[in-house]
């Protein structure tokens, strides 16, 4: 998949997740850098550096969260653990941990899984899955340097909450 197609696929997922949140009463503020376009996604400018920010900030009258939205064709089948796993870029993950540590609002990772099938694996579960980064930071499945520029961090399906069926997201 080209970078442009991958970006558009990711943005489509973010939109679906944002609409799902809105239908549940959340106000959604997308976090986009407009002044200095880097092509690297949302940026949080700290006094001494800049880091990658989660995709959106959501709030209602009682709570507020950062949301990092991922749109995936499906979970990956991990042959070693014999479990479904999903993950994100390790460099982004490290920045999200910093966002959570520096701000008063929790960061949530949400994975919209389409239920596709990877090579030589069963058909993946589908739906919207997620959990608080504060929980996920202590429940990693594994890390791998095989993919992405900086490596990846993965979580197994059993540490993610199923937030919604796919049919309720893609309407």
Secondary structure, 3 states (H helix, E strand, C coil): CCHHHHHHHHHHHHHHHHHHHHHCCCEEEECCCCCCCCCCCCEEECCCCEEECCCEEEECCCCEEEEEEEEECCCEEECCCCEEEEEEEHHHHHHHHHHHHHCCCEEEEEEEECCCECCCCCECCCEEEEEEHHHHCCCCCEEECCCCCCCEEEEEHHHCEEEECHHHHCC
